[in-house]
Amino acid sequence: MLRVLNTESSWKAMILVSNFKKKSMDDEYRKMLLAADDLFTHTWSLSVEMQWYLLVPLIFILQRFVTSWQKTFFSAMLTAQLHFIAFSQEYGSLLAV
């Protein structure tokens, strides 16, 4: 049982997708760490970081090839997203699902 769990998690960790998991009601990060069944529980944060480092250079490269109206559009979308995060009632809430 544990070998299968760790084998699946190790593959996800190697291809940097540990953060893509189906979330069930039983999965709580603290419980998973305390149980120590999955040796790769902590690799979700490394996956997020590496995905960021792979994504950002692509964004900068694409930015050089877009026209000015597209830059304006994407800047507006970013502003709207940041506004939503800053003023949303559910963002960061313990009750948000």
Summary of the structure (lengths in Angstrom):
residues: 97
radius of gyration: 18.3
end to end distance: 29.4
largest distance: 54.7
contacts: 190
relative contact order: 0.09
helix: 65%
strand: 0%
